[in-house]
């Protein structure tokens, strides 16, 4: 018989309660301290699942006193699940239930460090992921026990630890991309670009590699600040978009990469045109024409090229008039 494991913490706080019809066999399995698999009898399974669901509800709704009573009763009614890792998990869960996210994270960190083989390992990571997500969404954390500030940095640190611990597991990838996405959402495009670049280096293929490459292009594009600034971000964005189009032509067509590249080319052309206008304003028509010619040659189909050509012809015409 194939043995299915129900992790107490998974159903307790973080993941979907496994039902008899979906992921539970005739017996519900758990891992005891001695690493031997034993089963809660099929007869007690329904009672166990019901008790777990109730405890989960109490924890997630912040009913700390009732939650602790329910958890202690669960341990008493089902001694098979007891162990030091479960005790550590429950204490961390209670801190979470009381709204002490920082303390809860520390508690889960202790569990993860001291009981790396625990059946609660993944559940602890999942709870930390939920807490980190709240911080990245703007939840505030206490500072010196009094002042509060948004916990973006704390959320980033938690996610980084999750990613390091989980490696190539789905939650590890989710944690890494959550940090990159948070930077991007807060318009910290350079930070987001560097994080996406790390992700691409770590997972260069598959959906995550595709998403990371596109995000790098998107972040570099968004980081361009206008005509008064250099165009290095635009040049990088163009390169990444062209790379994406080459590797994923169907996806590129679907999201309109050709249109985006046209917009970038216009911006690059306008930058050179703006430099030409600067020299035009100083009276240095020779230098101005140099940049106008660059616009016409490099971006012949752009609106900026039409304007550059007009200005260049005007300058050349005035030179002939003087002669």
C-alpha positions as CSV (number, residue, x, y, z in Angstrom):
1,X,0.0,0.0,0.0
2,X,1.3,3.5,-0.9
3,X,1.7,5.5,2.3
4,X,0.5,9.1,2.3
5,X,1.9,11.5,4.8
6,X,-0.1,14.2,6.4
7,X,2.1,16.7,8.0
8,X,0.4,18.0,11.1
9,X,1.6,21.6,10.5
10,X,0.5,21.6,6.9
11,X,-3.1,21.0,7.7
12,X,-2.7,23.0,10.9
13,X,-1.7,26.3,9.5
14,X,-0.5,26.6,6.0
15,X,-1.7,24.2,3.4
16,X,-5.0,22.6,2.4
17,X,-6.3,20.1,4.8
18,X,-6.0,16.8,3.1
19,X,-9.4,15.1,2.8
20,X,-10.1,11.4,2.7
21,X,-11.3,11.7,-0.9
22,X,-8.3,13.5,-2.2
23,X,-5.0,12.7,-0.7
24,X,-5.5,10.3,2.2
25,X,-5.4,6.5,2.0
26,X,-7.1,4.2,4.4
27,X,-4.6,5.3,7.0
28,X,-3.2,8.7,7.8
29,X,0.6,8.7,8.2
30,X,3.0,10.8,10.2
31,X,6.7,10.7,11.1
32,X,7.6,10.2,14.7
33,X,10.9,11.2,16.4
34,X,12.5,7.8,15.7
35,X,11.8,8.3,11.9
36,X,9.5,5.2,11.8
37,X,6.2,5.5,10.0
38,X,3.2,4.7,12.1
39,X,-0.4,5.4,11.4
40,X,-3.3,7.0,13.1
41,X,-6.0,4.4,12.8
42,X,-8.6,4.8,10.1
43,X,-11.3,4.9,12.8
44,X,-9.7,8.0,14.4
45,X,-8.9,9.7,11.1
46,X,-12.0,11.8,10.8
47,X,-11.7,12.9,14.4
48,X,-8.1,13.8,13.8
49,X,-8.8,15.8,10.7
50,X,-11.7,17.6,12.4
51,X,-9.5,18.6,15.3
52,X,-6.7,19.8,13.1
53,X,-9.1,21.9,11.0
54,X,-10.5,23.5,14.2
55,X,-7.1,24.3,15.5
56,X,-6.0,25.8,12.2
57,X,-9.1,28.0,12.2
58,X,-8.3,29.3,15.7
59,X,-4.7,30.0,14.8
60,X,-5.5,31.8,11.6
61,X,-8.2,34.0,13.2
62,X,-6.0,35.0,16.1
63,X,-7.8,33.3,18.9
64,X,-4.7,32.5,20.9
65,X,-6.1,31.1,24.1
66,X,-8.6,28.8,22.3
67,X,-5.9,27.8,19.8
68,X,-3.5,26.7,22.5
69,X,-6.2,24.6,24.2
70,X,-7.1,23.0,20.9
71,X,-3.5,22.2,20.2
72,X,-2.8,20.8,23.6
73,X,-5.9,18.6,23.3
74,X,-4.8,17.4,19.9
75,X,-1.5,16.3,21.4
76,X,-3.3,14.5,24.2
77,X,-5.8,12.8,22.0
78,X,-3.2,11.8,19.4
79,X,0.1,11.2,21.2
80,X,1.5,9.6,18.0
81,X,2.1,13.1,16.6
82,X,4.0,14.5,19.7
83,X,7.7,15.4,19.6
84,X,10.1,18.3,20.4
85,X,9.8,19.6,16.8
86,X,6.0,19.7,17.2
87,X,6.4,21.6,20.5
88,X,8.7,24.1,18.8
89,X,6.3,24.5,15.9
90,X,3.3,25.1,18.2
91,X,5.2,27.8,20.1
92,X,6.1,29.5,16.9
93,X,2.5,29.2,15.7
94,X,1.2,30.8,18.9
95,X,3.5,33.8,18.4
96,X,2.0,34.1,14.9
97,X,-1.5,33.8,16.3
98,X,-0.8,36.6,18.7
99,X,0.5,38.8,15.9
100,X,4.1,38.6,16.9
101,X,5.5,37.9,13.4
102,X,9.1,38.7,14.2
103,X,9.0,36.3,17.2
104,X,7.2,33.7,15.1
105,X,9.9,33.8,12.4
106,X,12.6,33.4,15.0
107,X,10.8,30.4,16.4
108,X,10.4,28.8,13.0
109,X,14.1,29.5,12.3
110,X,15.0,27.6,15.4
111,X,12.9,24.6,14.4
112,X,14.4,24.6,10.9
113,X,17.9,24.7,12.3
114,X,17.5,22.2,15.1
115,X,15.1,19.7,13.3
116,X,16.0,19.8,9.6
117,X,14.6,16.3,9.1
118,X,11.3,17.1,10.8
119,X,8.0,16.4,9.0
120,X,7.2,20.0,9.9
121,X,10.1,21.5,7.9
122,X,8.1,22.4,4.8
123,X,5.2,23.7,6.9
124,X,7.5,26.0,8.8
125,X,8.9,27.3,5.5
126,X,5.4,27.9,4.2
127,X,4.5,29.9,7.3
128,X,7.6,32.0,7.0
129,X,6.7,32.6,3.4
130,X,3.3,33.8,4.4
131,X,4.9,36.2,7.0
132,X,7.5,37.5,4.6
133,X,4.7,38.1,2.0
134,X,2.9,40.2,4.6
135,X,6.0,42.3,5.2
136,X,6.7,42.7,1.5
137,X,3.1,43.9,1.2
138,X,3.8,46.7,3.6
139,X,3.0,45.2,7.0
140,X,4.8,47.2,9.7
141,X,7.2,45.8,12.3
142,X,8.0,47.1,15.8
143,X,11.4,48.9,16.2
144,X,12.8,49.1,19.7
145,X,9.4,47.9,21.0
146,X,7.8,51.3,20.2
147,X,8.2,52.7,16.8
148,X,6.8,50.9,13.7
149,X,8.2,50.9,10.2
150,X,7.3,48.9,7.1
151,X,9.0,45.6,7.1
152,X,10.2,45.4,3.5
153,X,13.8,44.6,4.5
154,X,12.7,42.0,7.0
155,X,10.5,40.4,4.3
156,X,13.4,40.3,1.9
157,X,15.7,38.7,4.5
158,X,13.1,36.0,5.4
159,X,12.6,35.2,1.7
160,X,16.3,35.0,1.1
161,X,16.7,32.5,3.9
162,X,13.7,30.4,2.6
163,X,15.3,30.4,-0.9
164,X,18.7,29.3,0.6
165,X,17.1,26.5,2.6
166,X,14.6,25.3,0.0
167,X,17.0,25.3,-3.0
168,X,15.3,24.3,-6.2
169,X,12.0,23.3,-4.4
170,X,9.0,25.3,-5.6
171,X,8.9,27.4,-2.5
172,X,12.5,28.3,-2.9
173,X,11.8,29.7,-6.4
174,X,8.7,31.5,-5.1
175,X,10.6,33.2,-2.4
176,X,13.3,34.4,-4.8
177,X,10.7,35.8,-7.3
178,X,8.7,37.3,-4.5
179,X,11.7,39.5,-3.6
180,X,12.2,40.6,-7.2
181,X,8.5,41.3,-7.6
182,X,8.4,43.4,-4.5
183,X,11.3,45.5,-5.7
184,X,9.6,46.0,-9.0
185,X,6.2,46.9,-7.4
186,X,7.9,49.5,-5.3
187,X,9.6,50.9,-8.5
188,X,13.1,49.9,-7.3
189,X,13.9,48.8,-10.8
190,X,17.7,48.5,-10.4
191,X,17.3,46.3,-7.3
192,X,14.6,44.3,-9.1
193,X,16.9,43.9,-12.2
194,X,19.8,42.5,-10.1
195,X,17.5,40.1,-8.3
196,X,16.0,38.8,-11.6
197,X,19.5,38.5,-13.0
198,X,20.4,36.2,-10.0
199,X,17.3,34.2,-10.6
200,X,18.1,33.8,-14.3
201,X,21.6,32.6,-13.4
202,X,20.3,30.1,-11.0
203,X,17.3,28.8,-13.1
204,X,18.2,29.7,-16.7
205,X,15.6,27.4,-18.3
206,X,12.0,26.6,-18.1
207,X,9.2,29.1,-17.2
208,X,11.2,30.7,-14.4
209,X,14.1,31.4,-16.8
210,X,11.7,32.9,-19.4
211,X,10.0,35.1,-16.8
212,X,13.3,36.3,-15.4
213,X,14.7,37.3,-18.8
214,X,11.5,39.2,-19.6
215,X,11.6,40.9,-16.2
216,X,15.2,42.0,-16.7
217,X,14.2,43.7,-20.0
218,X,11.1,45.2,-18.3
219,X,13.1,46.6,-15.4
220,X,15.8,48.1,-17.5
221,X,13.2,49.7,-19.7
222,X,11.4,51.1,-16.7
223,X,14.6,52.4,-15.1
224,X,15.2,54.9,-18.0
225,X,14.5,58.3,-16.5
226,X,14.3,60.5,-19.5
227,X,16.2,62.7,-22.0
228,X,18.3,64.3,-19.2
229,X,19.9,60.9,-18.4
230,X,22.1,58.4,-20.2
231,X,20.6,55.7,-22.3
232,X,22.5,52.7,-20.9
233,X,19.3,51.3,-19.4
234,X,17.5,51.6,-22.7
235,X,20.3,49.9,-24.6
236,X,20.3,47.0,-22.1
237,X,16.5,46.7,-22.3
238,X,16.7,46.5,-26.1
239,X,19.3,43.8,-25.9
240,X,17.2,41.7,-23.4
241,X,14.0,42.2,-25.4
242,X,15.8,41.1,-28.6
243,X,17.2,38.1,-26.7
244,X,13.7,37.2,-25.5
245,X,12.3,37.5,-29.0
246,X,15.0,35.2,-30.3
247,X,14.5,32.6,-27.7
248,X,10.7,32.8,-27.3
249,X,9.3,34.1,-30.6
250,X,5.7,33.1,-29.9
251,X,5.7,34.6,-26.5
252,X,7.3,37.8,-27.8
253,X,4.6,38.1,-30.4
254,X,1.9,37.6,-27.9
255,X,3.1,40.4,-25.6
256,X,4.1,42.8,-28.4
257,X,7.8,42.9,-28.1
258,X,8.2,44.4,-31.6
259,X,6.1,47.3,-30.5
260,X,8.1,47.7,-27.3
261,X,11.4,47.7,-29.3
262,X,9.9,50.3,-31.6
263,X,9.2,52.5,-28.6
264,X,12.7,52.0,-27.3
265,X,14.2,52.9,-30.7
266,X,12.2,56.1,-30.7
267,X,13.5,57.0,-27.2
268,X,17.1,56.3,-28.3
269,X,16.6,58.4,-31.4
270,X,15.1,61.3,-29.4
271,X,18.1,61.2,-27.1
272,X,20.5,61.7,-29.9
273,X,18.2,64.3,-31.4
274,X,18.2,66.1,-28.1
275,X,22.0,66.2,-28.1
276,X,21.9,67.7,-31.6
277,X,19.4,70.3,-30.4
278,X,21.8,71.2,-27.6
279,X,24.6,71.9,-30.0
280,X,22.1,73.7,-32.2
281,X,21.4,76.0,-29.3
282,X,25.0,76.8,-28.8
283,X,25.4,77.7,-32.4
284,X,27.6,74.7,-33.2
285,X,25.8,73.5,-36.2
286,X,28.5,71.1,-37.3
287,X,28.2,69.1,-34.1
288,X,24.5,69.4,-34.3
289,X,24.4,68.0,-37.8
290,X,26.7,65.1,-36.6
291,X,24.0,64.0,-34.2
292,X,21.2,64.7,-36.6
293,X,22.9,62.4,-39.2
294,X,23.3,59.7,-36.5
295,X,19.6,59.8,-35.9
296,X,18.8,59.6,-39.6
297,X,21.3,56.7,-40.2
298,X,20.5,54.6,-37.1
299,X,16.7,55.1,-36.8
300,X,15.6,56.0,-40.3
301,X,11.9,55.2,-39.8
302,X,11.5,57.1,-36.5
303,X,9.7,60.3,-36.0
304,X,12.9,61.7,-34.5
305,X,14.7,60.9,-37.8
306,X,12.2,63.0,-39.8
307,X,12.8,65.9,-37.4
308,X,16.5,65.5,-37.5
309,X,16.5,65.5,-41.3
310,X,14.5,68.6,-41.4
311,X,16.9,70.4,-39.0
312,X,20.0,69.1,-40.8
313,X,18.7,70.4,-44.2
314,X,17.9,73.7,-42.6
315,X,21.4,74.0,-41.3
316,X,22.9,72.9,-44.7
317,X,20.7,75.4,-46.5
318,X,21.8,78.3,-44.3
319,X,25.4,77.4,-44.9
320,X,24.9,77.5,-48.7
321,X,23.1,80.9,-48.3
322,X,26.1,82.4,-46.5
323,X,28.4,81.1,-49.2
